[in-house]
Amino acid sequence: MRIAIVGLGAAGSAALLEAARAGFEVVGFEQFEIGHELGSSHGASRLIRRTYPDAFHSRWMGPAYEAWARVEALMGEELFVKCGGLTFGPEDDATLRATCDALVDCGIAHKVLSREGVAERFPAVDIGKGAVGIYQADSGFLRADRCVRSQVEAAKKLGAVVHERCEVIEIVEKNGGVTVVTDHGSERFDAVVVTAGPWVGRLLPGLRLPLRVMLRQTIYLGVDDEGGFTPGEFPVWIHHPTDHYGFPSDGVLPGIKVAWHHGGPEFDPSLPDRPVMEEFSDSVRDHARKHVAGLTGEVVSAKACLYTVTPDERFILDFVPGSRRQIVCSGCSGHGFKFSALLGELAVVMARDGRVPANAEPWSLARFR
């Protein structure tokens, strides 16, 4: 079986590796270079957590953790840094309460901590008066750049062919196969997995997907003492209702990474750069300083990326309507990296079996019709 993977970011690199590991003849197409900074998958780290305000995603995180364990075992390197995670906010916050309910419903171990309890566990964190924190020990971060590059390199060693700087122009299905037309020529396959992120709407215009491409930004803030912010001494964290979030020191850049899930405008992915937004850097820094002690106030680094957002912020994992040879995996809405190893596996299974995985209906295209 010949499978094409179009777009080699987080989900695409995972699908490439899974197809190669399964023994398929697989070709990956990337319009830029592997690890480029124009999409959604670059940077040193991405959150991984079981703490979702809905049981659907919390349940799927179990298989996602297992998928990452398989990837790490195959690579023989650390890609997941487990440091514990803290979700906090006002005790009556609806999202916080829904997160607690989902954890209980899914039987996921966690602790609810007071302001004092959080300070005892993580002295640098002040969740604020009247707030509570949910601590979940399995949380941490994935080394994002290394995940993408390592999966591509491992897939190549298993026989995958990768075409970098090769733009896919069109995908045409006819006569029992799918042709991928690029600016370098065309190739025919038995199935195609489209993991093109912000460019998926251009590649599959007939779907008229209700996607918005949003510009987002992360910053690294300087700290007084790096030793107080190492994994284990400092958690990954999310604050509700604002949806700011942050990381411990990742050992790649100095300081700690913080970001805001909602901060930034719609953006055209065809533009050549990803501008840094100073106003959002200032806003995120000011928010972090309210809850994290030991920050210098210096913005050490700022970098932009893109979210491809569905109306309900749930992913897309489905067949193109009328086809069992074209699979679309996109719309990860800023929280998909943690699922990407699993999504890549599921997309390859769909290409092989011609059916959608059980319990994946909330990711289907039918909800947009």
Wavefront OBJ file of the C-alpha trace (Angstrom):
o trace
v 0.000 0.000 0.000
v 1.302 3.457 -0.959
v 0.379 6.303 1.386
v 1.119 10.022 1.029
v 1.354 12.362 4.002
v 0.822 16.013 3.068
v 2.300 18.357 5.689
v 4.982 17.142 8.114
v 4.302 19.032 11.306
v 3.225 17.350 14.537
v 0.468 15.054 13.210
v 2.066 14.597 9.799
v 5.435 13.496 11.181
v 3.602 11.059 13.478
v 1.598 9.642 10.556
v 4.769 9.324 8.459
v 6.465 7.344 11.228
v 3.443 5.113 11.860
v 3.039 4.307 8.156
v 6.736 3.466 7.849
v 6.699 1.412 11.040
v 3.694 -0.539 9.709
v 5.626 -1.438 6.561
v 3.750 0.731 4.059
v 5.426 2.528 1.175
v 5.064 6.098 2.420
v 6.016 9.466 0.970
v 5.863 12.717 2.928
v 5.441 16.136 1.346
v 6.483 19.341 3.122
v 6.177 22.703 1.365
v 8.919 24.222 3.548
v 11.710 22.450 5.421
v 11.271 20.003 8.301
v 10.933 21.948 11.544
v 10.068 25.263 9.887
v 8.582 28.105 11.950
v 5.671 29.155 9.729
v 3.029 26.738 11.041
v 1.893 25.394 14.410
v 4.426 22.756 15.474
v 7.726 24.566 16.081
v 9.319 25.622 19.348
v 10.919 23.872 22.278
v 7.802 22.710 24.146
v 4.086 21.932 24.108
v 1.798 21.056 27.023
v 0.643 17.504 27.616
v -2.063 16.947 30.244
v -5.108 14.908 31.170
v -6.943 17.932 32.609
v -9.704 18.833 30.159
v -13.095 20.364 30.959
v -14.800 17.559 29.026
v -14.584 13.811 29.472
v -14.250 13.170 25.735
v -10.755 14.643 25.480
v -9.743 13.414 28.938
v -10.537 9.835 27.881
v -8.639 10.160 24.598
v -5.571 11.387 26.489
v -5.022 7.866 27.822
v -4.352 6.482 24.316
v -2.383 9.657 23.507
v 0.021 9.041 26.403
v 0.392 5.440 25.238
v 1.163 6.631 21.695
v 3.907 8.933 22.956
v 5.352 6.092 25.025
v 5.591 3.997 21.846
v 7.303 6.844 20.005
v 9.801 7.381 22.835
v 10.565 3.660 23.004
v 11.214 3.559 19.266
v 13.385 6.704 19.388
v 15.292 5.819 22.516
v 15.225 9.448 23.613
v 13.284 11.652 26.011
v 10.497 13.556 24.291
v 8.046 13.840 27.209
v 9.137 15.667 30.372
v 6.820 14.797 33.256
v 6.755 17.592 35.822
v 3.171 17.730 37.104
v 0.526 20.241 36.135
v -1.566 22.843 37.917
v -4.898 24.170 36.662
v -6.169 26.994 38.841
v -8.719 29.767 39.112
v -11.685 30.960 41.179
v -13.400 28.133 43.015
v -16.671 28.822 41.199
v -15.121 29.059 37.715
v -17.222 26.944 35.322
v -14.255 25.549 33.371
v -12.411 24.606 36.539
v -15.455 22.819 37.921
v -16.002 21.018 34.596
v -12.361 19.908 34.661
v -12.822 18.421 38.118
v -15.990 16.660 36.983
v -14.246 15.203 33.920
v -11.324 13.920 35.992
v -13.710 12.241 38.417
v -15.820 10.829 35.582
v -12.713 9.344 33.903
v -11.181 8.066 37.130
v -8.034 10.168 36.726
v -6.085 10.742 39.939
v -5.786 14.394 40.990
v -5.692 16.661 44.023
v -7.610 19.859 44.715
v -5.327 22.311 46.519
v -5.953 25.557 48.357
v -3.853 28.657 47.775
v -1.698 27.617 50.719
v -1.444 24.046 49.486
v -0.217 25.193 46.090
v 2.361 27.506 47.696
v 3.645 24.634 49.817
v 4.038 22.389 46.769
v 5.298 25.101 44.385
v 6.651 28.102 46.311
v 6.970 30.277 43.203
v 3.241 30.025 42.393
v 0.520 32.209 43.917
v -2.885 31.261 42.530
v -4.536 34.227 44.274
v -7.094 34.878 46.954
v -10.228 32.733 46.717
v -8.698 30.440 44.101
v -8.164 26.683 44.089
v -5.778 24.534 42.083
v -6.147 21.112 40.513
v -2.866 19.206 40.570
v -2.422 16.285 38.187
v 0.891 14.454 38.363
v 0.950 13.086 34.780
v 1.145 16.542 33.191
v 4.280 17.931 31.622
v 5.591 19.032 28.268
v 6.681 17.537 24.981
v 9.911 18.661 23.344
v 8.098 19.834 20.235
v 10.917 20.488 17.771
v 12.589 17.218 18.687
v 9.300 15.313 18.364
v 8.815 16.454 14.774
v 12.418 16.074 13.631
v 12.972 12.749 15.389
v 9.820 11.181 13.979
v 10.723 12.237 10.445
v 14.287 10.952 10.783
v 13.086 7.652 12.282
v 10.555 7.237 9.458
v 13.283 7.818 6.860
v 15.429 5.117 8.470
v 12.461 2.769 8.112
v 12.184 3.551 4.398
v 9.948 6.630 4.188
v 10.690 9.107 1.403
v 10.466 12.800 2.316
v 10.164 15.653 -0.171
v 11.020 18.979 1.456
v 10.363 22.349 -0.218
v 7.791 20.580 -2.361
v 4.406 22.309 -2.475
v 1.305 20.217 -3.056
v -0.916 21.985 -5.567
v -3.817 19.575 -5.907
v -5.101 16.202 -4.733
v -7.137 14.272 -7.311
v -8.940 10.996 -6.670
v -10.011 8.857 -9.619
v -9.758 5.343 -11.037
v -9.202 3.709 -7.662
v -6.311 5.880 -6.516
v -5.270 9.369 -5.462
v -2.811 11.567 -7.343
v -0.807 14.175 -5.470
v 0.148 17.010 -7.806
v 3.111 19.139 -6.671
v 5.261 21.911 -8.082
v 7.796 19.142 -8.861
v 5.465 16.693 -10.607
v 2.841 14.160 -9.541
v 2.650 10.760 -7.831
v -0.147 8.249 -7.446
v -1.086 6.632 -4.140
v -3.620 4.288 -2.621
v -4.441 6.813 0.127
v -3.506 10.334 1.205
v -3.438 11.776 4.732
v -3.725 15.582 4.701
v -2.161 17.109 7.814
v -1.563 20.564 6.385
v -2.724 22.717 9.305
v -3.327 26.341 8.219
v -3.136 25.335 4.548
v -5.722 22.532 4.656
v -8.520 24.782 3.383
v -6.506 25.636 0.273
v -5.680 21.995 -0.413
v -9.260 20.782 0.070
v -11.363 23.724 -1.146
v -14.397 21.567 -1.887
v -14.913 20.929 1.821
v -15.474 24.612 2.621
v -14.131 24.035 6.088
v -15.183 26.641 8.681
v -11.614 27.218 9.868
v -9.998 30.375 11.147
v -6.220 30.769 11.110
v -5.126 32.789 14.133
v -1.796 34.374 15.026
v -0.616 33.454 18.516
v 2.521 34.198 20.497
v 4.701 32.697 23.196
v 7.337 34.487 25.245
v 10.152 33.494 27.564
v 10.454 35.550 30.749
v 13.708 35.927 32.632
v 13.933 34.451 36.151
v 16.130 35.271 39.132
v 17.174 31.663 39.715
v 16.814 28.951 37.054
v 17.117 26.294 39.766
v 13.723 27.202 41.190
v 11.995 26.639 37.853
v 13.284 23.244 36.783
v 10.763 20.468 36.010
v 9.547 19.112 39.323
v 10.299 22.335 41.168
v 7.862 24.203 38.939
v 4.827 22.796 37.055
v 3.166 23.393 33.768
v 0.132 25.542 34.570
v -3.118 26.918 33.170
v -5.149 29.758 34.654
v -8.904 29.972 34.198
v -10.870 31.912 33.146
v -8.127 33.829 31.308
v -6.520 30.765 29.641
v -2.971 31.955 30.200
v -0.541 29.061 30.586
v 3.125 28.377 31.220
v 6.009 25.942 31.596
v 9.033 25.260 33.765
v 12.514 25.837 32.367
v 12.917 23.592 29.315
v 16.717 23.649 29.188
v 16.672 25.056 25.650
v 16.111 28.774 26.218
v 16.747 30.691 29.444
v 13.772 31.628 31.592
v 10.269 30.176 31.459
v 7.779 30.068 28.615
v 4.339 31.659 29.029
v 1.516 32.335 26.575
v -2.130 33.267 26.169
v -4.483 30.892 24.355
v -6.670 33.715 22.985
v -4.217 36.537 22.237
v -3.953 37.468 18.556
v -5.820 38.264 15.308
v -6.792 36.228 12.263
v -3.862 35.772 9.919
v -3.156 34.822 6.300
v -0.761 31.819 6.335
v 0.504 32.717 2.856
v 2.276 35.785 4.277
v 6.049 35.289 4.534
v 6.569 36.181 8.204
v 4.960 35.738 11.615
v 5.185 39.115 13.349
v 5.808 39.435 17.073
v 3.046 41.405 18.813
v 4.544 43.601 21.524
v 1.186 44.386 23.118
v 0.555 40.695 23.761
v 4.051 40.197 25.137
v 3.381 42.978 27.650
v -0.037 41.575 28.576
v 1.246 38.029 29.099
v 4.226 39.246 31.128
v 1.998 41.338 33.382
v -0.354 38.415 33.972
v 2.482 36.019 34.760
v 3.971 38.393 37.314
v 0.706 38.311 39.289
v 0.998 34.563 39.816
v 4.694 33.659 39.554
v 7.371 34.973 41.907
v 11.019 35.310 40.922
v 10.535 36.804 37.461
v 12.880 39.578 36.343
v 10.305 41.141 34.028
v 12.628 40.771 31.040
v 11.167 39.265 27.861
v 14.038 37.002 26.818
v 12.415 35.756 23.625
v 9.136 36.136 21.732
v 7.931 33.977 18.880
v 4.691 33.679 16.923
v 2.869 30.616 15.583
v -0.489 29.826 14.001
v -3.621 28.162 15.337
v -6.050 26.544 12.893
v -9.321 26.825 14.791
v -12.636 25.026 14.312
v -15.864 26.638 15.620
v -16.033 24.208 18.580
v -12.229 23.926 19.011
v -12.429 20.170 18.439
v -10.162 18.584 15.854
v -10.991 17.224 12.432
v -10.209 13.561 11.827
v -12.336 12.120 9.043
v -12.523 10.974 5.457
v -13.223 13.526 2.754
v -16.956 13.013 2.028
v -17.505 10.361 -0.632
v -13.978 8.990 -0.276
v -12.241 6.248 1.665
v -8.833 7.200 0.302
v -8.475 10.819 1.482
v -8.144 11.451 5.217
v -8.068 14.942 6.683
v -6.521 15.577 10.091
v -6.485 19.248 11.026
v -8.189 22.025 12.973
v -6.211 21.277 16.117
v -7.232 24.667 17.547
v -4.117 25.269 19.614
v -4.340 22.137 21.772
v -3.546 19.324 19.358
v 0.179 18.697 19.763
v -0.346 16.471 22.808
v -2.663 14.292 20.685
v -0.509 14.305 17.554
v 1.239 10.938 18.058
v -2.194 9.353 18.479
v -3.777 11.277 15.597
v -0.990 10.139 13.280
v -1.557 6.504 14.277
v -5.333 6.796 13.842
v -5.025 8.449 10.422
v -2.830 5.604 9.140
v -5.269 3.012 10.508
v -8.051 4.833 8.644
v -6.025 4.704 5.429
v -5.468 0.978 5.920
v -8.953 -0.051 7.050
v -11.187 2.499 5.323
v -13.174 3.318 8.455
v -13.251 5.930 11.203
v -12.058 4.795 14.666
v -14.706 4.049 17.262
v -15.639 6.939 19.565
v -14.109 9.566 17.240
v -17.428 11.004 16.009
v -16.911 14.385 17.739
v -13.948 14.938 15.360
v -16.019 14.207 12.247
v -16.781 16.612 9.399
v -20.499 15.872 9.727
v -20.830 18.369 12.561
v -20.184 21.250 10.136
v -22.902 20.354 7.641
l 1 2 3 4 5 6 7 8 9 10 11 12 13 14 15 16 17 18 19 20 21 22 23 24 25 26 27 28 29 30 31 32 33 34 35 36 37 38 39 40 41 42 43 44 45 46 47 48 49 50 51 52 53 54 55 56 57 58 59 60 61 62 63 64 65 66 67 68 69 70 71 72 73 74 75 76 77 78 79 80 81 82 83 84 85 86 87 88 89 90 91 92 93 94 95 96 97 98 99 100 101 102 103 104 105 106 107 108 109 110 111 112 113 114 115 116 117 118 119 120 121 122 123 124 125 126 127 128 129 130 131 132 133 134 135 136 137 138 139 140 141 142 143 144 145 146 147 148 149 150 151 152 153 154 155 156 157 158 159 160 161 162 163 164 165 166 167 168 169 170 171 172 173 174 175 176 177 178 179 180 181 182 183 184 185 186 187 188 189 190 191 192 193 194 195 196 197 198 199 200 201 202 203 204 205 206 207 208 209 210 211 212 213 214 215 216 217 218 219 220 221 222 223 224 225 226 227 228 229 230 231 232 233 234 235 236 237 238 239 240 241 242 243 244 245 246 247 248 249 250 251 252 253 254 255 256 257 258 259 260 261 262 263 264 265 266 267 268 269 270 271 272 273 274 275 276 277 278 279 280 281 282 283 284 285 286 287 288 289 290 291 292 293 294 295 296 297 298 299 300 301 302 303 304 305 306 307 308 309 310 311 312 313 314 315 316 317 318 319 320 321 322 323 324 325 326 327 328 329 330 331 332 333 334 335 336 337 338 339 340 341 342 343 344 345 346 347 348 349 350 351 352 353 354 355 356 357 358 359 360 361 362 363 364 365 366 367 368 369
